[in-house]
Amino acid sequence: MPVRYCAICNENPALVARSGQEALDEGDYCPVCYEPTCRPHLSVVRWRWRESGELDSGLVCKNCVRTYAHRNWDVFHRDWIT
């Protein structure tokens, strides 16, 4: 889902020029903090569903990964791998 701006890029204006419109078109909203994020600032996290035991993954902004905020995302249904 395209985003209009990236919250991480807005913190550092030098990153905006490097990323460009294509990165925003491939961006998405972080499911943890709900901030719009460009594709270079999204990281893959993996988990195992507790009910089925199946592995799954998703994209989360690098700020949430760096602060481990993603580990508080739906802890009742997910066992975190990364």
HTML snippet that shows the backbone in 3Dmol.js (N, CA, C, O; Angstrom):
<script src="https://3Dmol.org/build/3Dmol-min.js"></script>
<div id="view" style="width:600px;height:400px;position:relative"></div>
<script>
const pdb = `
ATOM      1  N   MET A   1       0.848  -1.165   0.000  1.00  0.00           N
ATOM      2  CA  MET A   1       0.000   0.000   0.000  1.00  0.00           C
ATOM      3  C   MET A   1       0.902   1.240   0.000  1.00  0.00           C
ATOM      4  O   MET A   1       1.742   1.381   0.889  1.00  0.00           O
ATOM      5  N   PRO A   2       0.750   2.125  -0.962  1.00  0.00           N
ATOM      6  CA  PRO A   2       1.601   3.311  -1.000  1.00  0.00           C
ATOM      7  C   PRO A   2       1.333   4.236   0.186  1.00  0.00           C
ATOM      8  O   PRO A   2       0.207   4.336   0.672  1.00  0.00           O
ATOM      9  N   VAL A   3       2.373   4.899   0.635  1.00  0.00           N
ATOM     10  CA  VAL A   3       2.255   5.886   1.713  1.00  0.00           C
ATOM     11  C   VAL A   3       2.692   7.241   1.182  1.00  0.00           C
ATOM     12  O   VAL A   3       3.458   7.310   0.221  1.00  0.00           O
ATOM     13  N   ARG A   4       2.217   8.315   1.792  1.00  0.00           N
ATOM     14  CA  ARG A   4       2.546   9.663   1.334  1.00  0.00           C
ATOM     15  C   ARG A   4       3.908  10.127   1.824  1.00  0.00           C
ATOM     16  O   ARG A   4       4.595  10.892   1.147  1.00  0.00           O
ATOM     17  N   TYR A   5       4.291   9.660   3.000  1.00  0.00           N
ATOM     18  CA  TYR A   5       5.581  10.043   3.570  1.00  0.00           C
ATOM     19  C   TYR A   5       6.037   8.924   4.486  1.00  0.00           C
ATOM     20  O   TYR A   5       5.268   8.020   4.811  1.00  0.00           O
ATOM     21  N   CYS A   6       7.286   8.990   4.896  1.00  0.00           N
ATOM     22  CA  CYS A   6       7.845   7.997   5.810  1.00  0.00           C
ATOM     23  C   CYS A   6       8.196   8.704   7.114  1.00  0.00           C
ATOM     24  O   CYS A   6       8.913   9.705   7.103  1.00  0.00           O
ATOM     25  N   ALA A   7       7.703   8.200   8.219  1.00  0.00           N
ATOM     26  CA  ALA A   7       7.965   8.815   9.519  1.00  0.00           C
ATOM     27  C   ALA A   7       9.450   8.768   9.867  1.00  0.00           C
ATOM     28  O   ALA A   7       9.962   9.702  10.483  1.00  0.00           O
ATOM     29  N   ILE A   8      10.139   7.718   9.493  1.00  0.00           N
ATOM     30  CA  ILE A   8      11.575   7.600   9.786  1.00  0.00           C
ATOM     31  C   ILE A   8      12.378   8.552   8.903  1.00  0.00           C
ATOM     32  O   ILE A   8      13.318   9.190   9.375  1.00  0.00           O
ATOM     33  N   CYS A   9      12.017   8.649   7.640  1.00  0.00           N
ATOM     34  CA  CYS A   9      12.708   9.573   6.742  1.00  0.00           C
ATOM     35  C   CYS A   9      12.513  11.021   7.179  1.00  0.00           C
ATOM     36  O   CYS A   9      13.419  11.841   7.033  1.00  0.00           O
ATOM     37  N   ASN A  10      11.335  11.340   7.714  1.00  0.00           N
ATOM     38  CA  ASN A  10      11.086  12.705   8.160  1.00  0.00           C
ATOM     39  C   ASN A  10      11.967  13.095   9.339  1.00  0.00           C
ATOM     40  O   ASN A  10      12.212  14.281   9.561  1.00  0.00           O
ATOM     41  N   GLU A  11      12.444  12.115  10.097  1.00  0.00           N
ATOM     42  CA  GLU A  11      13.353  12.408  11.201  1.00  0.00           C
ATOM     43  C   GLU A  11      14.727  12.818  10.684  1.00  0.00           C
ATOM     44  O   GLU A  11      15.450  13.546  11.365  1.00  0.00           O
ATOM     45  N   ASN A  12      15.097  12.357   9.481  1.00  0.00           N
ATOM     46  CA  ASN A  12      16.393  12.670   8.886  1.00  0.00           C
ATOM     47  C   ASN A  12      16.159  13.055   7.423  1.00  0.00           C
ATOM     48  O   ASN A  12      15.998  12.172   6.580  1.00  0.00           O
ATOM     49  N   PRO A  13      16.138  14.363   7.098  1.00  0.00           N
ATOM     50  CA  PRO A  13      15.828  14.806   5.735  1.00  0.00           C
ATOM     51  C   PRO A  13      16.766  14.260   4.654  1.00  0.00           C
ATOM     52  O   PRO A  13      16.369  14.184   3.492  1.00  0.00           O
ATOM     53  N   ALA A  14      17.975  13.884   4.998  1.00  0.00           N
ATOM     54  CA  ALA A  14      18.892  13.336   4.002  1.00  0.00           C
ATOM     55  C   ALA A  14      18.398  11.995   3.469  1.00  0.00           C
ATOM     56  O   ALA A  14      18.723  11.626   2.341  1.00  0.00           O
ATOM     57  N   LEU A  15      17.630  11.270   4.249  1.00  0.00           N
ATOM     58  CA  LEU A  15      17.109   9.971   3.830  1.00  0.00           C
ATOM     59  C   LEU A  15      16.001  10.107   2.792  1.00  0.00           C
ATOM     60  O   LEU A  15      15.816   9.211   1.968  1.00  0.00           O
ATOM     61  N   VAL A  16      15.265  11.210   2.821  1.00  0.00           N
ATOM     62  CA  VAL A  16      14.136  11.388   1.903  1.00  0.00           C
ATOM     63  C   VAL A  16      14.630  11.409   0.461  1.00  0.00           C
ATOM     64  O   VAL A  16      14.059  10.743  -0.402  1.00  0.00           O
ATOM     65  N   ALA A  17      15.672  12.160   0.201  1.00  0.00           N
ATOM     66  CA  ALA A  17      16.186  12.261  -1.169  1.00  0.00           C
ATOM     67  C   ALA A  17      16.741  10.931  -1.654  1.00  0.00           C
ATOM     68  O   ALA A  17      16.657  10.632  -2.845  1.00  0.00           O
ATOM     69  N   ARG A  18      17.297  10.141  -0.776  1.00  0.00           N
ATOM     70  CA  ARG A  18      17.877   8.860  -1.153  1.00  0.00           C
ATOM     71  C   ARG A  18      16.798   7.822  -1.451  1.00  0.00           C
ATOM     72  O   ARG A  18      16.968   6.998  -2.350  1.00  0.00           O
ATOM     73  N   SER A  19      15.713   7.851  -0.723  1.00  0.00           N
ATOM     74  CA  SER A  19      14.670   6.834  -0.879  1.00  0.00           C
ATOM     75  C   SER A  19      13.841   7.048  -2.135  1.00  0.00           C
ATOM     76  O   SER A  19      13.709   6.127  -2.942  1.00  0.00           O
ATOM     77  N   GLY A  20      13.284   8.227  -2.322  1.00  0.00           N
ATOM     78  CA  GLY A  20      12.519   8.534  -3.520  1.00  0.00           C
ATOM     79  C   GLY A  20      11.084   8.029  -3.477  1.00  0.00           C
ATOM     80  O   GLY A  20      10.651   7.391  -2.517  1.00  0.00           O
ATOM     81  N   GLN A  21      10.359   8.336  -4.553  1.00  0.00           N
ATOM     82  CA  GLN A  21       8.942   8.000  -4.641  1.00  0.00           C
ATOM     83  C   GLN A  21       8.705   6.497  -4.742  1.00  0.00           C
ATOM     84  O   GLN A  21       7.708   5.998  -4.221  1.00  0.00           O
ATOM     85  N   GLU A  22       9.591   5.777  -5.392  1.00  0.00           N
ATOM     86  CA  GLU A  22       9.411   4.328  -5.539  1.00  0.00           C
ATOM     87  C   GLU A  22       9.380   3.640  -4.176  1.00  0.00           C
ATOM     88  O   GLU A  22       8.598   2.711  -3.970  1.00  0.00           O
ATOM     89  N   ALA A  23      10.217   4.084  -3.252  1.00  0.00           N
ATOM     90  CA  ALA A  23      10.242   3.505  -1.910  1.00  0.00           C
ATOM     91  C   ALA A  23       8.938   3.781  -1.171  1.00  0.00           C
ATOM     92  O   ALA A  23       8.474   2.944  -0.396  1.00  0.00           O
ATOM     93  N   LEU A  24       8.346   4.950  -1.406  1.00  0.00           N
ATOM     94  CA  LEU A  24       7.057   5.270  -0.780  1.00  0.00           C
ATOM     95  C   LEU A  24       5.936   4.439  -1.396  1.00  0.00           C
ATOM     96  O   LEU A  24       5.014   4.022  -0.695  1.00  0.00           O
ATOM     97  N   ASP A  25       6.012   4.197  -2.707  1.00  0.00           N
ATOM     98  CA  ASP A  25       4.991   3.383  -3.379  1.00  0.00           C
ATOM     99  C   ASP A  25       4.994   1.948  -2.864  1.00  0.00           C
ATOM    100  O   ASP A  25       3.949   1.298  -2.834  1.00  0.00           O
ATOM    101  N   GLU A  26       6.163   1.450  -2.458  1.00  0.00           N
ATOM    102  CA  GLU A  26       6.278   0.089  -1.933  1.00  0.00           C
ATOM    103  C   GLU A  26       6.149   0.051  -0.416  1.00  0.00           C
ATOM    104  O   GLU A  26       6.246  -1.018   0.186  1.00  0.00           O
ATOM    105  N   GLY A  27       5.931   1.204   0.207  1.00  0.00           N
ATOM    106  CA  GLY A  27       5.834   1.287   1.659  1.00  0.00           C
ATOM    107  C   GLY A  27       4.490   0.814   2.184  1.00  0.00           C
ATOM    108  O   GLY A  27       3.606   0.420   1.424  1.00  0.00           O
ATOM    109  N   ASP A  28       4.359   0.863   3.497  1.00  0.00           N
ATOM    110  CA  ASP A  28       3.132   0.432   4.160  1.00  0.00           C
ATOM    111  C   ASP A  28       3.093   1.054   5.545  1.00  0.00           C
ATOM    112  O   ASP A  28       4.065   1.669   5.985  1.00  0.00           O
ATOM    113  N   TYR A  29       1.975   0.893   6.226  1.00  0.00           N
ATOM    114  CA  TYR A  29       1.852   1.351   7.599  1.00  0.00           C
ATOM    115  C   TYR A  29       2.341   0.245   8.531  1.00  0.00           C
ATOM    116  O   TYR A  29       1.988  -0.922   8.358  1.00  0.00           O
ATOM    117  N   CYS A  30       3.145   0.614   9.505  1.00  0.00           N
ATOM    118  CA  CYS A  30       3.648  -0.359  10.471  1.00  0.00           C
ATOM    119  C   CYS A  30       2.467  -0.877  11.294  1.00  0.00           C
ATOM    120  O   CYS A  30       1.702  -0.071  11.824  1.00  0.00           O
ATOM    121  N   PRO A  31       2.296  -2.183  11.418  1.00  0.00           N
ATOM    122  CA  PRO A  31       1.172  -2.728  12.178  1.00  0.00           C
ATOM    123  C   PRO A  31       1.331  -2.563  13.696  1.00  0.00           C
ATOM    124  O   PRO A  31       0.389  -2.821  14.445  1.00  0.00           O
ATOM    125  N   VAL A  32       2.502  -2.140  14.149  1.00  0.00           N
ATOM    126  CA  VAL A  32       2.741  -1.981  15.581  1.00  0.00           C
ATOM    127  C   VAL A  32       2.489  -0.538  16.018  1.00  0.00           C
ATOM    128  O   VAL A  32       1.707  -0.296  16.937  1.00  0.00           O
ATOM    129  N   CYS A  33       3.155   0.430  15.355  1.00  0.00           N
ATOM    130  CA  CYS A  33       3.019   1.838  15.744  1.00  0.00           C
ATOM    131  C   CYS A  33       2.109   2.623  14.804  1.00  0.00           C
ATOM    132  O   CYS A  33       1.799   3.784  15.074  1.00  0.00           O
ATOM    133  N   TYR A  34       1.681   2.012  13.713  1.00  0.00           N
ATOM    134  CA  TYR A  34       0.765   2.601  12.731  1.00  0.00           C
ATOM    135  C   TYR A  34       1.344   3.816  12.007  1.00  0.00           C
ATOM    136  O   TYR A  34       0.587   4.609  11.449  1.00  0.00           O
ATOM    137  N   GLU A  35       2.667   3.980  12.003  1.00  0.00           N
ATOM    138  CA  GLU A  35       3.317   5.068  11.282  1.00  0.00           C
ATOM    139  C   GLU A  35       3.528   4.665   9.824  1.00  0.00           C
ATOM    140  O   GLU A  35       3.845   3.506   9.552  1.00  0.00           O
ATOM    141  N   PRO A  36       3.360   5.598   8.879  1.00  0.00           N
ATOM    142  CA  PRO A  36       3.672   5.288   7.484  1.00  0.00           C
ATOM    143  C   PRO A  36       5.182   5.116   7.333  1.00  0.00           C
ATOM    144  O   PRO A  36       5.960   5.901   7.876  1.00  0.00           O
ATOM    145  N   THR A  37       5.587   4.090   6.595  1.00  0.00           N
ATOM    146  CA  THR A  37       7.001   3.752   6.481  1.00  0.00           C
ATOM    147  C   THR A  37       7.317   3.340   5.045  1.00  0.00           C
ATOM    148  O   THR A  37       6.574   2.576   4.429  1.00  0.00           O
ATOM    149  N   CYS A  38       8.434   3.858   4.519  1.00  0.00           N
ATOM    150  CA  CYS A  38       8.862   3.477   3.172  1.00  0.00           C
ATOM    151  C   CYS A  38       9.478   2.067   3.220  1.00  0.00           C
ATOM    152  O   CYS A  38       9.820   1.569   4.292  1.00  0.00           O
ATOM    153  N   ARG A  39       9.610   1.448   2.072  1.00  0.00           N
ATOM    154  CA  ARG A  39      10.090   0.068   2.008  1.00  0.00           C
ATOM    155  C   ARG A  39      11.489  -0.125   2.603  1.00  0.00           C
ATOM    156  O   ARG A  39      11.703  -1.124   3.291  1.00  0.00           O
ATOM    157  N   PRO A  40      12.453   0.775   2.376  1.00  0.00           N
ATOM    158  CA  PRO A  40      13.778   0.552   2.984  1.00  0.00           C
ATOM    159  C   PRO A  40      13.779   0.569   4.515  1.00  0.00           C
ATOM    160  O   PRO A  40      14.703   0.046   5.138  1.00  0.00           O
ATOM    161  N   HIS A  41      12.763   1.159   5.115  1.00  0.00           N
ATOM    162  CA  HIS A  41      12.699   1.216   6.575  1.00  0.00           C
ATOM    163  C   HIS A  41      11.741   0.189   7.170  1.00  0.00           C
ATOM    164  O   HIS A  41      11.350   0.307   8.332  1.00  0.00           O
ATOM    165  N   LEU A  42      11.367  -0.798   6.398  1.00  0.00           N
ATOM    166  CA  LEU A  42      10.560  -1.915   6.905  1.00  0.00           C
ATOM    167  C   LEU A  42      11.456  -3.140   7.049  1.00  0.00           C
ATOM    168  O   LEU A  42      12.290  -3.410   6.185  1.00  0.00           O
ATOM    169  N   SER A  43      11.285  -3.869   8.126  1.00  0.00           N
ATOM    170  CA  SER A  43      12.063  -5.090   8.373  1.00  0.00           C
ATOM    171  C   SER A  43      11.117  -6.273   8.525  1.00  0.00           C
ATOM    172  O   SER A  43       9.986  -6.120   8.985  1.00  0.00           O
ATOM    173  N   VAL A  44      11.584  -7.434   8.142  1.00  0.00           N
ATOM    174  CA  VAL A  44      10.795  -8.656   8.262  1.00  0.00           C
ATOM    175  C   VAL A  44      10.953  -9.219   9.674  1.00  0.00           C
ATOM    176  O   VAL A  44      12.066  -9.362  10.179  1.00  0.00           O
ATOM    177  N   VAL A  45       9.830  -9.531  10.294  1.00  0.00           N
ATOM    178  CA  VAL A  45       9.836 -10.237  11.583  1.00  0.00           C
ATOM    179  C   VAL A  45       9.077 -11.542  11.398  1.00  0.00           C
ATOM    180  O   VAL A  45       8.146 -11.619  10.596  1.00  0.00           O
ATOM    181  N   ARG A  46       9.479 -12.566  12.143  1.00  0.00           N
ATOM    182  CA  ARG A  46       8.853 -13.887  12.004  1.00  0.00           C
ATOM    183  C   ARG A  46       8.292 -14.337  13.342  1.00  0.00           C
ATOM    184  O   ARG A  46       8.811 -13.985  14.401  1.00  0.00           O
ATOM    185  N   TRP A  47       7.216 -15.125  13.276  1.00  0.00           N
ATOM    186  CA  TRP A  47       6.595 -15.672  14.476  1.00  0.00           C
ATOM    187  C   TRP A  47       5.945 -17.000  14.150  1.00  0.00           C
ATOM    188  O   TRP A  47       5.778 -17.368  12.987  1.00  0.00           O
ATOM    189  N   ARG A  48       5.586 -17.700  15.190  1.00  0.00           N
ATOM    190  CA  ARG A  48       4.843 -18.956  15.077  1.00  0.00           C
ATOM    191  C   ARG A  48       3.486 -18.729  15.740  1.00  0.00           C
ATOM    192  O   ARG A  48       3.405 -18.240  16.866  1.00  0.00           O
ATOM    193  N   TRP A  49       2.418 -19.093  15.019  1.00  0.00           N
ATOM    194  CA  TRP A  49       1.076 -18.979  15.582  1.00  0.00           C
ATOM    195  C   TRP A  49       0.921 -20.034  16.678  1.00  0.00           C
ATOM    196  O   TRP A  49       1.233 -21.204  16.453  1.00  0.00           O
ATOM    197  N   ARG A  50       0.454 -19.646  17.834  1.00  0.00           N
ATOM    198  CA  ARG A  50       0.315 -20.568  18.963  1.00  0.00           C
ATOM    199  C   ARG A  50      -0.743 -21.638  18.706  1.00  0.00           C
ATOM    200  O   ARG A  50      -0.546 -22.795  19.076  1.00  0.00           O
ATOM    201  N   GLU A  51      -1.839 -21.281  18.092  1.00  0.00           N
ATOM    202  CA  GLU A  51      -2.929 -22.233  17.885  1.00  0.00           C
ATOM    203  C   GLU A  51      -2.588 -23.305  16.859  1.00  0.00           C
ATOM    204  O   GLU A  51      -2.853 -24.488  17.074  1.00  0.00           O
ATOM    205  N   SER A  52      -1.998 -22.885  15.741  1.00  0.00           N
ATOM    206  CA  SER A  52      -1.756 -23.843  14.657  1.00  0.00           C
ATOM    207  C   SER A  52      -0.305 -24.304  14.574  1.00  0.00           C
ATOM    208  O   SER A  52      -0.025 -25.349  13.988  1.00  0.00           O
ATOM    209  N   GLY A  53       0.619 -23.542  15.151  1.00  0.00           N
ATOM    210  CA  GLY A  53       2.028 -23.879  15.063  1.00  0.00           C
ATOM    211  C   GLY A  53       2.679 -23.495  13.743  1.00  0.00           C
ATOM    212  O   GLY A  53       3.854 -23.791  13.526  1.00  0.00           O
ATOM    213  N   GLU A  54       1.929 -22.839  12.855  1.00  0.00           N
ATOM    214  CA  GLU A  54       2.467 -22.439  11.555  1.00  0.00           C
ATOM    215  C   GLU A  54       3.360 -21.218  11.697  1.00  0.00           C
ATOM    216  O   GLU A  54       3.129 -20.352  12.541  1.00  0.00           O
ATOM    217  N   LEU A  55       4.398 -21.164  10.845  1.00  0.00           N
ATOM    218  CA  LEU A  55       5.280 -20.010  10.793  1.00  0.00           C
ATOM    219  C   LEU A  55       4.657 -18.937   9.914  1.00  0.00           C
ATOM    220  O   LEU A  55       3.961 -19.240   8.945  1.00  0.00           O
ATOM    221  N   ASP A  56       4.915 -17.674  10.265  1.00  0.00           N
ATOM    222  CA  ASP A  56       4.413 -16.554   9.480  1.00  0.00           C
ATOM    223  C   ASP A  56       5.393 -15.402   9.619  1.00  0.00           C
ATOM    224  O   ASP A  56       6.271 -15.428  10.481  1.00  0.00           O
ATOM    225  N   SER A  57       5.244 -14.400   8.776  1.00  0.00           N
ATOM    226  CA  SER A  57       6.124 -13.242   8.843  1.00  0.00           C
ATOM    227  C   SER A  57       5.354 -11.998   8.433  1.00  0.00           C
ATOM    228  O   SER A  57       4.278 -12.081   7.841  1.00  0.00           O
ATOM    229  N   GLY A  58       5.920 -10.852   8.755  1.00  0.00           N
ATOM    230  CA  GLY A  58       5.316  -9.581   8.401  1.00  0.00           C
ATOM    231  C   GLY A  58       6.364  -8.490   8.380  1.00  0.00           C
ATOM    232  O   GLY A  58       7.497  -8.690   8.818  1.00  0.00           O
ATOM    233  N   LEU A  59       5.974  -7.324   7.863  1.00  0.00           N
ATOM    234  CA  LEU A  59       6.870  -6.181   7.799  1.00  0.00           C
ATOM    235  C   LEU A  59       6.533  -5.199   8.910  1.00  0.00           C
ATOM    236  O   LEU A  59       5.373  -4.837   9.105  1.00  0.00           O
ATOM    237  N   VAL A  60       7.554  -4.776   9.632  1.00  0.00           N
ATOM    238  CA  VAL A  60       7.422  -3.844  10.748  1.00  0.00           C
ATOM    239  C   VAL A  60       8.488  -2.772  10.564  1.00  0.00           C
ATOM    240  O   VAL A  60       9.567  -3.059  10.045  1.00  0.00           O
ATOM    241  N   CYS A  61       8.203  -1.537  10.984  1.00  0.00           N
ATOM    242  CA  CYS A  61       9.195  -0.473  10.817  1.00  0.00           C
ATOM    243  C   CYS A  61      10.438  -0.760  11.664  1.00  0.00           C
ATOM    244  O   CYS A  61      10.373  -1.435  12.692  1.00  0.00           O
ATOM    245  N   LYS A  62      11.553  -0.234  11.205  1.00  0.00           N
ATOM    246  CA  LYS A  62      12.824  -0.503  11.884  1.00  0.00           C
ATOM    247  C   LYS A  62      12.875   0.072  13.293  1.00  0.00           C
ATOM    248  O   LYS A  62      13.587  -0.456  14.146  1.00  0.00           O
ATOM    249  N   ASN A  63      12.130   1.149  13.552  1.00  0.00           N
ATOM    250  CA  ASN A  63      12.093   1.684  14.916  1.00  0.00           C
ATOM    251  C   ASN A  63      11.459   0.688  15.879  1.00  0.00           C
ATOM    252  O   ASN A  63      11.953   0.514  16.993  1.00  0.00           O
ATOM    253  N   CYS A  64      10.390   0.041  15.479  1.00  0.00           N
ATOM    254  CA  CYS A  64       9.727  -0.951  16.339  1.00  0.00           C
ATOM    255  C   CYS A  64      10.594  -2.191  16.514  1.00  0.00           C
ATOM    256  O   CYS A  64      10.605  -2.789  17.590  1.00  0.00           O
ATOM    257  N   VAL A  65      11.315  -2.583  15.476  1.00  0.00           N
ATOM    258  CA  VAL A  65      12.210  -3.739  15.578  1.00  0.00           C
ATOM    259  C   VAL A  65      13.370  -3.409  16.509  1.00  0.00           C
ATOM    260  O   VAL A  65      13.742  -4.219  17.358  1.00  0.00           O
ATOM    261  N   ARG A  66      13.937  -2.223  16.346  1.00  0.00           N
ATOM    262  CA  ARG A  66      15.096  -1.811  17.141  1.00  0.00           C
ATOM    263  C   ARG A  66      14.759  -1.729  18.627  1.00  0.00           C
ATOM    264  O   ARG A  66      15.594  -2.058  19.470  1.00  0.00           O
ATOM    265  N   THR A  67      13.537  -1.293  18.956  1.00  0.00           N
ATOM    266  CA  THR A  67      13.127  -1.163  20.354  1.00  0.00           C
ATOM    267  C   THR A  67      12.372  -2.391  20.870  1.00  0.00           C
ATOM    268  O   THR A  67      11.888  -2.397  22.001  1.00  0.00           O
ATOM    269  N   TYR A  68      12.277  -3.420  20.042  1.00  0.00           N
ATOM    270  CA  TYR A  68      11.561  -4.659  20.359  1.00  0.00           C
ATOM    271  C   TYR A  68      10.067  -4.419  20.643  1.00  0.00           C
ATOM    272  O   TYR A  68       9.432  -5.236  21.310  1.00  0.00           O
ATOM    273  N   ALA A  69       9.515  -3.332  20.153  1.00  0.00           N
ATOM    274  CA  ALA A  69       8.093  -3.045  20.340  1.00  0.00           C
ATOM    275  C   ALA A  69       7.224  -4.071  19.624  1.00  0.00           C
ATOM    276  O   ALA A  69       6.089  -4.309  20.036  1.00  0.00           O
ATOM    277  N   HIS A  70       7.739  -4.681  18.558  1.00  0.00           N
ATOM    278  CA  HIS A  70       6.954  -5.670  17.810  1.00  0.00           C
ATOM    279  C   HIS A  70       6.655  -6.906  18.660  1.00  0.00           C
ATOM    280  O   HIS A  70       5.692  -7.621  18.384  1.00  0.00           O
ATOM    281  N   ARG A  71       7.454  -7.163  19.675  1.00  0.00           N
ATOM    282  CA  ARG A  71       7.226  -8.340  20.518  1.00  0.00           C
ATOM    283  C   ARG A  71       5.981  -8.207  21.381  1.00  0.00           C
ATOM    284  O   ARG A  71       5.490  -9.203  21.913  1.00  0.00           O
ATOM    285  N   ASN A  72       5.462  -6.988  21.527  1.00  0.00           N
ATOM    286  CA  ASN A  72       4.223  -6.760  22.276  1.00  0.00           C
ATOM    287  C   ASN A  72       2.998  -6.784  21.372  1.00  0.00           C
ATOM    288  O   ASN A  72       1.879  -6.557  21.832  1.00  0.00           O
ATOM    289  N   TRP A  73       3.204  -7.056  20.097  1.00  0.00           N
ATOM    290  CA  TRP A  73       2.131  -7.075  19.109  1.00  0.00           C
ATOM    291  C   TRP A  73       1.472  -8.447  19.128  1.00  0.00           C
ATOM    292  O   TRP A  73       2.048  -9.420  18.642  1.00  0.00           O
ATOM    293  N   ASP A  74       0.278  -8.528  19.681  1.00  0.00           N
ATOM    294  CA  ASP A  74      -0.521  -9.758  19.690  1.00  0.00           C
ATOM    295  C   ASP A  74       0.220 -10.925  20.356  1.00  0.00           C
ATOM    296  O   ASP A  74       0.356 -11.998  19.767  1.00  0.00           O
ATOM    297  N   VAL A  75       0.690 -10.710  21.571  1.00  0.00           N
ATOM    298  CA  VAL A  75       1.483 -11.728  22.275  1.00  0.00           C
ATOM    299  C   VAL A  75       0.663 -12.956  22.662  1.00  0.00           C
ATOM    300  O   VAL A  75       1.233 -14.008  22.953  1.00  0.00           O
ATOM    301  N   PHE A  76      -0.649 -12.840  22.670  1.00  0.00           N
ATOM    302  CA  PHE A  76      -1.480 -13.978  23.050  1.00  0.00           C
ATOM    303  C   PHE A  76      -1.602 -15.018  21.943  1.00  0.00           C
ATOM    304  O   PHE A  76      -1.930 -16.175  22.206  1.00  0.00           O
ATOM    305  N   HIS A  77      -1.338 -14.604  20.703  1.00  0.00           N
ATOM    306  CA  HIS A  77      -1.479 -15.514  19.570  1.00  0.00           C
ATOM    307  C   HIS A  77      -0.163 -15.819  18.856  1.00  0.00           C
ATOM    308  O   HIS A  77      -0.126 -16.689  17.987  1.00  0.00           O
ATOM    309  N   ARG A  78       0.928 -15.110  19.213  1.00  0.00           N
ATOM    310  CA  ARG A  78       2.182 -15.263  18.477  1.00  0.00           C
ATOM    311  C   ARG A  78       3.334 -15.582  19.422  1.00  0.00           C
ATOM    312  O   ARG A  78       3.462 -14.970  20.482  1.00  0.00           O
ATOM    313  N   ASP A  79       4.168 -16.538  19.038  1.00  0.00           N
ATOM    314  CA  ASP A  79       5.454 -16.807  19.683  1.00  0.00           C
ATOM    315  C   ASP A  79       6.511 -16.237  18.747  1.00  0.00           C
ATOM    316  O   ASP A  79       6.631 -16.667  17.600  1.00  0.00           O
ATOM    317  N   TRP A  80       7.265 -15.284  19.232  1.00  0.00           N
ATOM    318  CA  TRP A  80       8.193 -14.550  18.362  1.00  0.00           C
ATOM    319  C   TRP A  80       9.454 -15.338  18.102  1.00  0.00           C
ATOM    320  O   TRP A  80      10.015 -15.951  19.009  1.00  0.00           O
ATOM    321  N   ILE A  81       9.897 -15.319  16.861  1.00  0.00           N
ATOM    322  CA  ILE A  81      11.150 -15.955  16.447  1.00  0.00           C
ATOM    323  C   ILE A  81      12.197 -14.874  16.256  1.00  0.00           C
ATOM    324  O   ILE A  81      13.303 -14.983  16.785  1.00  0.00           O
ATOM    325  N   THR A  82      11.862 -13.824  15.503  1.00  0.00           N
ATOM    326  CA  THR A  82      12.777 -12.683  15.300  1.00  0.00           C
ATOM    327  C   THR A  82      12.044 -11.400  15.555  1.00  0.00           C
ATOM    328  O   THR A  82      12.627 -10.322  15.440  1.00  0.00           O
TER     329      THR A  82
END
`;
const viewer = $3Dmol.createViewer("view");
viewer.addModel(pdb, "pdb");
viewer.setStyle({}, {cartoon: {color: "spectrum"}});
viewer.zoomTo();
viewer.render();
</script>
